[in-house]
Amino acid sequence: MADSKAHSDSSPGGIAIALQDVQFAYATAPVLCDITLSFRPGELTCVIGPNGSGKSTLAGLMVGLHTPTGGRIEVMHAPLATMPHRQRARWISLVPQRSLCSFDFTVMELVAMGRYHGTGATDGRRLPAADEAAIEEAMRLAGVSHLANRLITELSMGEQQRVGIARMLAQDTPVVILDEPTASLDLQHQLELMDLLEAIKKQGCCLVLITHDLNIAAQCADNVVALHQGRIAARGKPAEVLCDKVLGEVFGVRLQARGDTMGFVLNRKSAD
């Protein structure tokens, strides 16, 4: 990650984050039902599904933004529900789908927030040199160094998304959740992001990527989870999930997949 170190507490054979019989509802409207999943270090799992299937809610649950109405979530074998906020920030980070902040923080200030879990230095004190170096490296890797003194509110959606990626790199957690991280990125930055995620994964990071881009899921994921109407419709390797049967049931269309050395090339055609 930002300081180029592997996460020694992420055993390659272990479970980084686990959900057991998780339920969630807004008021009386159920959103997720009977979600049982596990995610391992050194793997990238893509979560796919149509709008309203519960993907972003699932991301919020896994980082503690929402509280399950039933079931249990563990991060690094510890209950998320009782985990202190600073410990949670050391273990799991989120790159959100929407803008990071509506206040006039600079890019440098926002990325620096990713380091506060280690020092608690939120009162204007200077961060240690190692933290400052990690922040600079994170901004360099995300391609936002030239924006360091710009206000986050002045940036385009794509630039804000790259700042979110920089903050995630600076936070340097063993579990990373990304909610539609390529949605506002141009093609060059999409490719650069996927290269970054591959490098993070090789260091032992557990990556969960919420995406509508089935080509990314086909070509980059180790595992794919398909959600439909708040339930798990399918899970497995990309070749097992990205097939006409599953995608027809989940998206209501037929998708023709052709295997080649680059993974799956997905061509949309009319539904029956």
C-alpha contacts under 8 A as a table, 3 or more apart, distances in Angstrom:
res1	aa1	res2	aa2	distance
1	M	4	S	4.91
1	M	5	K	6.41
1	M	6	A	7.64
1	M	169	L	5.65
1	M	170	A	7.59
1	M	172	D	5.70
1	M	199	A	7.95
1	M	200	I	5.67
1	M	203	Q	7.58
2	A	5	K	7.93
2	A	134	A	5.41
2	A	135	I	7.42
2	A	137	E	5.90
2	A	138	A	5.14
2	A	169	L	5.09
2	A	170	A	5.42
2	A	171	Q	7.92
2	A	172	D	6.27
3	D	134	A	5.61
3	D	137	E	7.55
3	D	170	A	7.99
3	D	172	D	7.67
5	K	203	Q	7.06
6	A	203	Q	4.63
6	A	204	G	6.05
6	A	205	C	7.79
7	H	10	S	5.57
7	H	173	T	7.98
7	H	174	P	6.00
7	H	203	Q	6.88
7	H	204	G	6.09
7	H	205	C	6.97
8	S	11	S	7.14
10	S	14	G	7.16
10	S	16	A	6.83
10	S	41	P	5.91
10	S	76	M	7.72
10	S	174	P	6.73
10	S	204	G	6.51
10	S	205	C	7.45
11	S	14	G	5.10
11	S	15	I	7.76
11	S	41	P	6.72
11	S	204	G	7.95
12	P	40	R	7.12
12	P	41	P	5.44
12	P	42	G	6.45
12	P	204	G	6.88
13	G	40	R	7.31
13	G	41	P	7.57
14	G	40	R	6.23
14	G	41	P	7.05
15	I	18	A	6.78
15	I	38	S	6.49
15	I	39	F	5.92
15	I	40	R	4.73
15	I	41	P	6.81
15	I	76	M	6.76
15	I	77	H	7.41
16	A	38	S	7.56
16	A	39	F	5.77
16	A	40	R	5.12
16	A	41	P	5.79
16	A	75	V	5.83
16	A	76	M	4.80
16	A	77	H	7.22
16	A	174	P	7.82
16	A	175	V	6.86
16	A	206	C	6.61
17	I	38	S	5.80
17	I	39	F	5.34
17	I	40	R	7.08
17	I	62	M	8.00
17	I	73	I	7.34
17	I	74	E	5.60
17	I	75	V	4.44
17	I	76	M	5.98
17	I	77	H	7.30
17	I	175	V	7.71
18	A	36	T	7.54
18	A	37	L	5.80
18	A	38	S	4.29
18	A	39	F	6.40
18	A	73	I	5.69
18	A	74	E	5.21
18	A	75	V	6.60
18	A	77	H	7.88
19	L	22	V	6.16
19	L	35	I	6.64
19	L	36	T	5.04
19	L	37	L	5.12
19	L	38	S	6.25
19	L	71	G	7.53
19	L	72	R	5.87
19	L	73	I	4.54
19	L	74	E	6.59
20	Q	34	D	7.76
20	Q	35	I	6.45
20	Q	36	T	4.48
20	Q	37	L	6.75
20	Q	71	G	5.62
20	Q	72	R	5.24
20	Q	73	I	6.43
21	D	33	C	7.53
21	D	34	D	4.48
21	D	35	I	5.04
21	D	36	T	5.12
21	D	70	G	7.12
21	D	71	G	4.72
21	D	72	R	6.82
22	V	32	L	7.37
22	V	33	C	6.48
22	V	34	D	5.37
22	V	35	I	4.80
22	V	36	T	6.54
22	V	68	P	6.37
22	V	69	T	7.57
22	V	70	G	5.43
22	V	71	G	4.10
22	V	72	R	6.00
22	V	73	I	7.47
23	Q	30	P	7.85
23	Q	31	V	7.71
23	Q	32	L	5.26
23	Q	33	C	4.69
23	Q	34	D	5.84
23	Q	35	I	6.74
23	Q	68	P	5.74
23	Q	69	T	5.43
23	Q	70	G	4.70
23	Q	71	G	6.13
24	F	30	P	6.12
24	F	31	V	5.63
24	F	32	L	5.05
24	F	33	C	6.74
24	F	67	T	7.68
24	F	68	P	5.08
24	F	69	T	4.93
24	F	70	G	6.73
25	A	28	T	6.21
25	A	29	A	5.28
25	A	30	P	4.06
25	A	31	V	5.05
25	A	32	L	6.84
25	A	68	P	7.99
25	A	69	T	6.64
26	Y	29	A	5.26
26	Y	30	P	6.47
26	Y	31	V	7.02
30	P	33	C	7.22
30	P	230	G	7.79
31	V	53	S	7.59
31	V	54	G	5.99
31	V	57	T	7.82
31	V	229	Q	7.60
31	V	230	G	5.31
32	L	35	I	6.91
32	L	54	G	6.17
32	L	58	L	7.74
32	L	229	Q	7.75
32	L	230	G	4.15
32	L	231	R	6.09
33	C	230	G	5.81
33	C	231	R	5.56
34	D	231	R	6.76
35	I	231	R	6.62
35	I	232	I	6.71
39	F	43	E	7.52
39	F	45	T	7.41
39	F	206	C	6.82
39	F	208	V	7.81
40	R	43	E	5.88
40	R	206	C	5.79
41	P	174	P	7.57
41	P	175	V	7.75
41	P	201	K	7.66
41	P	204	G	5.22
41	P	205	C	5.21
41	P	206	C	4.22
41	P	207	L	7.75
42	G	201	K	4.79
42	G	202	K	5.92
42	G	203	Q	6.91
42	G	204	G	4.13
42	G	205	C	5.09
42	G	206	C	5.35
42	G	207	L	7.66
43	E	201	K	6.12
43	E	204	G	7.74
43	E	205	C	7.19
43	E	206	C	5.48
43	E	207	L	6.20
43	E	221	A	7.82
43	E	222	D	5.96
43	E	223	N	7.73
44	L	201	K	6.96
44	L	206	C	6.39
44	L	207	L	4.61
44	L	208	V	5.85
44	L	209	L	7.20
44	L	220	C	7.60
44	L	221	A	5.26
44	L	222	D	5.38
44	L	223	N	6.63
45	T	207	L	6.22
45	T	208	V	4.89
45	T	209	L	6.11
45	T	221	A	5.52
45	T	222	D	5.89
45	T	223	N	4.67
45	T	224	V	5.49
45	T	225	V	7.28
46	C	208	V	5.93
46	C	209	L	4.70
46	C	210	I	5.80
46	C	211	T	6.65
46	C	217	A	5.73
46	C	221	A	5.92
46	C	223	N	6.40
46	C	224	V	4.82
46	C	225	V	6.28
47	V	55	K	6.87
47	V	208	V	7.25
47	V	209	L	6.10
47	V	210	I	4.80
47	V	211	T	6.26
47	V	224	V	5.86
47	V	225	V	4.75
47	V	226	A	5.87
47	V	227	L	7.24
48	I	55	K	7.21
48	I	210	I	6.29
48	I	211	T	5.61
48	I	212	H	5.98
48	I	214	L	7.68
48	I	224	V	7.31
48	I	225	V	6.22
48	I	226	A	4.89
48	I	227	L	6.23
49	G	53	S	5.91
49	G	55	K	7.04
49	G	212	H	7.00
49	G	226	A	5.52
49	G	227	L	4.95
49	G	228	H	6.02
49	G	250	V	6.59
49	G	251	F	7.07
50	P	53	S	5.68
50	P	212	H	7.60
50	P	227	L	7.79
50	P	228	H	7.09
50	P	250	V	7.18
50	P	251	F	6.09
51	N	54	G	7.76
52	G	55	K	7.56
52	G	229	Q	7.18
52	G	230	G	7.99
53	S	227	L	5.83
53	S	228	H	5.10
53	S	229	Q	4.78
53	S	230	G	5.09
53	S	231	R	7.77
54	G	57	T	5.14
54	G	58	L	6.03
54	G	227	L	7.14
54	G	228	H	7.90
54	G	229	Q	7.30
54	G	230	G	5.33
55	K	58	L	5.12
55	K	59	A	6.47
55	K	210	I	6.47
55	K	227	L	7.14
56	S	59	A	4.98
56	S	60	G	6.24
56	S	179	D	6.56
56	S	210	I	7.24
57	T	60	G	5.00
57	T	61	L	6.20
57	T	66	H	7.67
58	L	61	L	5.11
58	L	62	M	6.32
59	A	62	M	5.24
59	A	63	V	6.63
59	A	177	I	6.53
59	A	178	L	7.78
59	A	179	D	6.95
59	A	210	I	7.63
60	G	63	V	5.48
60	G	64	G	6.13
60	G	65	L	4.89
60	G	66	H	5.62
61	L	64	G	5.11
61	L	65	L	5.84
61	L	66	H	4.81
61	L	67	T	6.25
61	L	68	P	6.80
62	M	65	L	7.74
62	M	73	I	7.16
62	M	177	I	7.95
63	V	66	H	7.91
63	V	88	R	7.75
63	V	92	I	6.49
63	V	93	S	6.95
63	V	94	L	6.95
63	V	177	I	7.79
64	G	67	T	6.44
64	G	80	L	6.95
64	G	81	A	7.42
67	T	81	A	7.48
68	P	71	G	6.63
68	P	72	R	7.47
72	R	79	P	7.41
73	I	79	P	6.06
73	I	80	L	5.72
73	I	81	A	7.38
74	E	77	H	5.32
74	E	78	A	5.07
74	E	79	P	4.42
74	E	80	L	5.23
75	V	78	A	5.31
75	V	79	P	6.47
75	V	80	L	6.05
75	V	91	W	7.50
75	V	92	I	7.89
76	M	91	W	7.72
78	A	83	M	7.32
79	P	82	T	5.91
79	P	83	M	6.33
80	L	83	M	5.09
80	L	88	R	7.56
83	M	87	Q	6.56
83	M	88	R	6.20
84	P	87	Q	5.38
84	P	88	R	6.22
85	H	88	R	5.01
85	H	89	A	6.19
86	R	89	A	5.03
86	R	90	R	6.35
86	R	117	H	5.22
86	R	118	G	7.85
87	Q	90	R	5.05
87	Q	91	W	6.45
87	Q	117	H	7.50
88	R	91	W	5.29
88	R	92	I	5.94
89	A	92	I	5.61
89	A	93	S	6.39
89	A	117	H	5.93
89	A	171	Q	7.71
89	A	173	T	7.57
90	R	93	S	7.90
90	R	117	H	6.17
90	R	118	G	7.46
90	R	171	Q	7.26
90	R	172	D	7.56
90	R	173	T	5.64
91	W	173	T	4.84
91	W	174	P	5.57
91	W	175	V	6.02
92	I	173	T	5.35
92	I	174	P	6.43
92	I	175	V	4.63
92	I	176	V	5.64
92	I	177	I	7.53
93	S	168	M	6.16
93	S	171	Q	7.09
93	S	173	T	6.25
93	S	175	V	6.50
93	S	176	V	4.96
93	S	177	I	6.17
94	L	168	M	6.82
94	L	176	V	5.95
94	L	177	I	4.78
94	L	178	L	5.75
94	L	179	D	7.61
95	V	161	Q	7.87
95	V	164	G	5.58
95	V	165	I	6.18
95	V	168	M	6.52
95	V	176	V	7.79
95	V	177	I	6.32
95	V	178	L	4.67
95	V	179	D	6.10
95	V	181	P	6.85
96	P	99	S	7.33
96	P	100	L	7.04
96	P	164	G	7.31
96	P	178	L	6.35
96	P	179	D	5.24
96	P	180	E	7.56
96	P	181	P	7.40
97	Q	161	Q	7.82
97	Q	178	L	7.73
97	Q	179	D	4.99
97	Q	180	E	5.50
97	Q	181	P	6.45
97	Q	183	A	7.92
98	R	161	Q	7.98
99	S	102	S	7.38
99	S	157	M	7.26
99	S	160	Q	6.47
99	S	161	Q	7.36
100	L	160	Q	7.20
100	L	164	G	6.74
101	C	105	F	7.93
101	C	152	I	7.27
101	C	153	T	7.57
102	S	152	I	7.86
102	S	153	T	6.32
103	F	152	I	7.74
103	F	153	T	6.93
104	D	151	L	5.61
104	D	152	I	6.37
104	D	153	T	6.11
105	F	109	E	6.02
105	F	110	L	6.29
105	F	151	L	5.54
105	F	152	I	5.99
105	F	153	T	7.83
106	T	109	E	5.17
106	T	110	L	6.27
106	T	148	A	6.67
106	T	149	N	5.44
106	T	150	R	5.29
106	T	151	L	4.23
106	T	152	I	5.67
107	V	110	L	5.15
107	V	111	V	6.14
107	V	147	L	6.41
107	V	148	A	4.91
107	V	149	N	6.09
107	V	150	R	5.94
107	V	151	L	6.13
107	V	152	I	5.74
107	V	163	V	6.78
108	M	111	V	5.30
108	M	112	A	6.03
108	M	135	I	7.86
108	M	148	A	4.80
108	M	149	N	6.38
109	E	112	A	5.04
109	E	113	M	6.48
110	L	113	M	5.31
110	L	114	G	7.51
110	L	163	V	7.91
110	L	167	R	6.98
111	V	114	G	5.68
111	V	115	R	7.93
111	V	135	I	6.53
111	V	139	M	7.65
111	V	163	V	6.90
111	V	164	G	7.54
111	V	166	A	6.18
111	V	167	R	4.24
111	V	168	M	7.97
111	V	170	A	6.74
112	A	115	R	5.58
112	A	116	Y	7.19
112	A	132	E	7.82
112	A	135	I	6.07
112	A	167	R	7.03
112	A	170	A	7.27
113	M	116	Y	5.42
113	M	167	R	7.22
113	M	171	Q	7.98
114	G	117	H	7.10
114	G	167	R	5.25
114	G	168	M	6.61
114	G	170	A	5.40
114	G	171	Q	4.21
115	R	118	G	5.97
115	R	119	T	7.20
115	R	131	D	6.52
115	R	135	I	7.83
115	R	170	A	6.24
115	R	171	Q	5.37
116	Y	119	T	5.23
116	Y	120	G	4.78
116	Y	121	A	5.75
116	Y	122	T	6.71
117	H	120	G	5.66
117	H	171	Q	7.94
119	T	127	L	7.66
121	A	124	G	6.75
121	A	125	R	5.86
121	A	126	R	7.54
121	A	127	L	6.82
122	T	125	R	7.09
127	L	131	D	6.09
127	L	132	E	6.30
128	P	131	D	5.38
128	P	132	E	6.41
129	A	132	E	5.02
129	A	133	A	6.14
130	A	133	A	5.12
130	A	134	A	6.23
131	D	134	A	5.00
131	D	135	I	6.20
132	E	135	I	5.11
132	E	136	E	6.29
133	A	136	E	5.17
133	A	137	E	6.15
134	A	137	E	5.10
134	A	138	A	6.04
134	A	170	A	5.85
135	I	138	A	5.10
135	I	139	M	6.26
135	I	166	A	7.90
135	I	167	R	7.86
135	I	170	A	5.38
136	E	139	M	5.23
136	E	140	R	6.20
136	E	145	S	7.25
137	E	140	R	4.99
137	E	141	L	6.15
137	E	170	A	7.93
138	A	141	L	5.20
138	A	142	A	6.18
138	A	166	A	4.96
138	A	167	R	7.10
138	A	169	L	5.33
138	A	170	A	5.38
139	M	142	A	5.14
139	M	143	G	5.96
139	M	144	V	5.11
139	M	145	S	5.02
139	M	163	V	7.47
139	M	166	A	5.18
139	M	167	R	7.91
140	R	143	G	5.06
140	R	144	V	6.20
140	R	145	S	5.35
141	L	144	V	7.91
141	L	166	A	7.27
141	L	196	L	7.85
142	A	145	S	7.98
142	A	162	R	5.84
142	A	163	V	7.12
142	A	165	I	6.33
142	A	166	A	5.26
142	A	193	L	7.72
143	G	146	H	7.71
143	G	162	R	7.25
144	V	147	L	5.22
144	V	148	A	6.75
144	V	159	E	7.63
144	V	162	R	6.88
144	V	163	V	6.56
144	V	166	A	7.65
145	S	148	A	5.34
146	H	149	N	7.92
147	L	150	R	5.23
150	R	154	E	7.10
150	R	155	L	7.77
151	L	154	E	5.45
151	L	155	L	7.12
152	I	155	L	5.53
152	I	160	Q	6.68
155	L	158	G	7.96
155	L	159	E	5.76
155	L	160	Q	6.02
156	S	159	E	5.14
156	S	160	Q	6.14
157	M	160	Q	5.04
157	M	161	Q	6.13
157	M	184	S	6.02
158	G	161	Q	5.06
158	G	162	R	6.41
158	G	184	S	4.64
158	G	185	L	4.99
158	G	186	D	7.61
159	E	162	R	5.14
159	E	163	V	6.32
159	E	185	L	7.99
160	Q	163	V	4.99
160	Q	164	G	6.31
161	Q	164	G	5.03
161	Q	165	I	6.42
161	Q	181	P	6.82
161	Q	184	S	7.08
161	Q	185	L	7.52
162	R	165	I	4.94
162	R	166	A	6.23
163	V	166	A	4.92
163	V	167	R	6.23
164	G	167	R	5.11
164	G	168	M	6.26
165	I	168	M	5.03
165	I	169	L	6.25
166	A	169	L	5.06
166	A	170	A	6.19
167	R	170	A	5.01
167	R	171	Q	6.09
168	M	171	Q	5.06
168	M	172	D	6.49
168	M	173	T	7.82
168	M	176	V	7.66
169	L	172	D	5.25
173	T	176	V	6.64
173	T	205	C	7.60
174	P	204	G	7.28
174	P	205	C	4.81
174	P	206	C	6.12
175	V	205	C	5.86
175	V	206	C	4.74
175	V	207	L	6.09
175	V	208	V	7.99
176	V	205	C	7.35
176	V	206	C	6.25
176	V	207	L	5.03
176	V	208	V	6.32
177	I	207	L	6.08
177	I	208	V	4.83
177	I	209	L	6.01
177	I	210	I	7.78
178	L	181	P	5.76
178	L	207	L	7.71
178	L	208	V	6.23
178	L	209	L	4.80
178	L	210	I	6.03
179	D	209	L	6.12
179	D	210	I	4.70
179	D	211	T	6.80
180	E	183	A	5.49
180	E	209	L	7.08
180	E	210	I	5.34
180	E	211	T	4.88
180	E	212	H	7.22
181	P	184	S	7.57
181	P	185	L	7.85
181	P	209	L	7.78
181	P	210	I	7.87
181	P	211	T	7.68
182	T	185	L	5.12
182	T	186	D	7.96
182	T	190	Q	5.67
182	T	193	L	7.92
185	L	188	Q	7.90
185	L	189	H	5.74
185	L	190	Q	5.75
186	D	189	H	5.51
186	D	190	Q	6.13
187	L	190	Q	5.01
187	L	191	L	6.29
188	Q	191	L	5.32
188	Q	192	E	6.27
189	H	192	E	4.88
189	H	193	L	5.98
190	Q	193	L	5.13
190	Q	194	M	6.33
191	L	194	M	5.21
191	L	195	D	6.29
192	E	195	D	5.12
192	E	196	L	6.24
193	L	196	L	4.96
193	L	197	L	6.17
194	M	197	L	5.02
194	M	198	E	6.15
194	M	220	C	7.70
195	D	198	E	5.11
195	D	199	A	6.36
196	L	199	A	5.15
196	L	200	I	6.25
197	L	200	I	5.00
197	L	201	K	6.02
197	L	207	L	7.85
198	E	201	K	5.06
198	E	202	K	6.29
199	A	202	K	5.20
199	A	203	Q	6.64
200	I	203	Q	5.20
200	I	204	G	6.91
200	I	205	C	5.78
201	K	204	G	5.27
201	K	205	C	4.76
201	K	206	C	6.52
201	K	207	L	6.96
202	K	205	C	7.12
211	T	214	L	7.51
211	T	217	A	7.71
213	D	216	I	5.50
213	D	217	A	6.62
214	L	217	A	4.90
214	L	218	A	5.99
214	L	242	L	7.94
214	L	266	L	7.40
215	N	218	A	4.97
215	N	219	Q	6.00
215	N	264	F	6.84
215	N	265	V	6.66
215	N	266	L	6.60
216	I	219	Q	5.27
216	I	220	C	5.50
216	I	221	A	7.18
217	A	220	C	5.63
217	A	221	A	5.10
217	A	224	V	6.83
217	A	238	P	6.88
218	A	221	A	6.32
218	A	238	P	5.50
218	A	239	A	7.54
218	A	242	L	7.13
218	A	263	G	5.83
218	A	264	F	5.23
218	A	265	V	7.73
219	Q	262	M	6.24
219	Q	263	G	4.78
219	Q	264	F	6.30
221	A	224	V	6.60
221	A	237	K	7.97
221	A	238	P	6.85
222	D	237	K	6.26
222	D	238	P	7.07
223	N	235	R	7.30
223	N	236	G	5.45
223	N	237	K	4.62
223	N	238	P	5.95
224	V	235	R	5.64
224	V	236	G	5.62
224	V	237	K	5.94
224	V	238	P	5.63
224	V	241	V	6.54
225	V	232	I	7.06
225	V	233	A	7.75
225	V	234	A	5.93
225	V	235	R	4.37
225	V	236	G	6.75
225	V	241	V	7.51
226	A	232	I	5.98
226	A	233	A	5.45
226	A	234	A	5.17
226	A	235	R	6.21
226	A	241	V	7.31
226	A	250	V	7.42
227	L	230	G	6.19
227	L	231	R	5.51
227	L	232	I	4.70
227	L	233	A	5.39
227	L	234	A	7.28
227	L	250	V	7.35
228	H	231	R	5.44
228	H	232	I	6.37
228	H	233	A	5.77
228	H	250	V	5.63
232	I	235	R	7.32
233	A	246	V	7.53
233	A	250	V	7.17
234	A	241	V	6.17
234	A	246	V	7.03
235	R	240	E	7.67
235	R	241	V	6.20
236	G	239	A	7.98
236	G	240	E	5.80
236	G	241	V	6.10
237	K	240	E	5.27
237	K	241	V	6.48
238	P	241	V	5.31
238	P	242	L	5.58
239	A	242	L	5.54
239	A	243	C	6.80
239	A	264	F	7.90
240	E	243	C	6.60
241	V	246	V	6.14
241	V	247	L	7.53
242	L	246	V	6.74
242	L	247	L	6.33
242	L	257	A	7.42
243	C	246	V	5.69
243	C	247	L	6.00
243	C	255	L	7.14
243	C	256	Q	7.39
243	C	257	A	6.60
244	D	247	L	5.36
244	D	248	G	5.56
244	D	254	R	5.61
244	D	255	L	5.46
244	D	256	Q	6.39
244	D	257	A	7.63
245	K	248	G	5.26
245	K	249	E	6.33
245	K	254	R	7.91
246	V	249	E	5.21
246	V	250	V	6.13
247	L	250	V	4.99
247	L	251	F	5.57
247	L	252	G	7.17
247	L	253	V	6.92
247	L	254	R	6.68
247	L	255	L	6.76
248	G	251	F	5.55
248	G	252	G	4.82
248	G	253	V	4.77
248	G	254	R	5.00
248	G	255	L	7.16
248	G	271	A	7.93
249	E	252	G	5.56
249	E	253	V	7.67
252	G	271	A	7.10
253	V	268	R	7.94
253	V	269	K	7.57
253	V	270	S	6.66
253	V	271	A	4.59
253	V	272	D	7.68
254	R	268	R	6.74
254	R	269	K	6.16
254	R	270	S	6.54
254	R	271	A	5.21
254	R	272	D	7.54
255	L	266	L	6.32
255	L	267	N	5.89
255	L	268	R	5.03
255	L	269	K	6.33
256	Q	266	L	5.75
256	Q	267	N	5.34
256	Q	268	R	6.53
256	Q	269	K	7.43
257	A	264	F	5.79
257	A	265	V	5.70
257	A	266	L	4.83
257	A	267	N	6.67
258	R	264	F	5.47
258	R	265	V	5.41
258	R	266	L	6.84
259	G	262	M	7.74
259	G	263	G	5.62
259	G	264	F	4.84
259	G	265	V	6.77
260	D	263	G	5.37
260	D	264	F	6.45
260	D	265	V	7.76
